[in-house]
Amino acid sequence: MKLEIISKHPSQPSGEPPLLFVHGAWHGAWCWDVHFMDYFVRQGFTVHAVSLRGHGKSEGREKLRWTRIADYVEDVFTVAQSLPKPPIVIGHSMGGLVVQKYLELHTAPAAVLLASVPPSGVLGTTLRLTRRHPLLIAKVNLTFSLYPVVASPSLTREAFFSDSLSDAQVQRYWERMQDESYLGFLDMLAFNLPRPKKVKTPILVLGASNDTVFSPAEVEATARAYNTTAEMFNDMAHDMMLEPKWESVAERISVWLKGQIG
């Protein structure tokens, strides 16, 4: 499986472990390359972002509907194994669940969960979305396609972005959204949920106060499962790496990482 990997290197490497960014559903490696990758390169990190199979420019688009979370975990392992050092793994949303499952099997110097799927899965998210858009969820289940959730700029803004992001920016991001695996959705609903007790890696858990995908209570539950405390960012929506206040999130991650690996 040929995977798209975006890599960037600092002019003066710090010798610290590389960062491996894992995107969420409907996204690709591109979402990290808007702001985060350049920011962390300036902090001295070597950074990599993978498009999971079926996403971005990676192979597997024709089989995306039937791809499992375990396949995404295998993709992360494949990239991690190719690096000179075990990477720090940073996952957003579905990518956060993939990171949790990866850490059940593999060690990492540290990890960051950003607006992540909680260990309890996406049942709460699905129920909230069903109440808001019952016909949309019916279409998802009839077509085995999750694209209806992001089928318009307005739906994409509702799911991922705050009102402070311009319509032009939402339009640009929406044009890069894509379908997501239906079986992957079922895995996140019930079939392949995280087992936090198997994870020993130190984890930073961050969430957004205005997230319509995962509530602050779900973010806090994620942190408790990993014996830590969630940190919430006010006036921010789900796509924390693309929101107008993205830099405050990146700065918090950088400070925490340097404390962990220092």
Sequence and secondary structure as in RCSB ss.txt:
>XXXX:A:sequence
MKLEIISKHPSQPSGEPPLLFVHGAWHGAWCWDVHFMDYFVRQGFTVHAVSLRGHGKSEGREKLRWTRIADYVED
VFTVAQSLPKPPIVIGHSMGGLVVQKYLELHTAPAAVLLASVPPSGVLGTTLRLTRRHPLLIAKVNLTFSLYPVV
ASPSLTREAFFSDSLSDAQVQRYWERMQDESYLGFLDMLAFNLPRPKKVKTPILVLGASNDTVFSPAEVEATARA
YNTTAEMFNDMAHDMMLEPKWESVAERISVWLKGQIG
>XXXX:A:secstr
   EEEEE  SS      EEEE  TT  GGGGTTTHHHHHHHTT  EEEEE TTSTTSS GGGGGG  HHHHHHH
HHHHHHTSSS  EEEEETHHHHHHHHHHHHS  S EEEES   TT SHHHHHHHHHH HHHHHHHHHHT  GGGG
SSHHHHHHHH  TTS HHHHHHHHTT     HHHHHIIIIIT   GGG  S EEEEEETT SSS HHHHHHHHHH
TTS  EEETT  S TTTSTTHHHHHHHHHHHHHHHH 
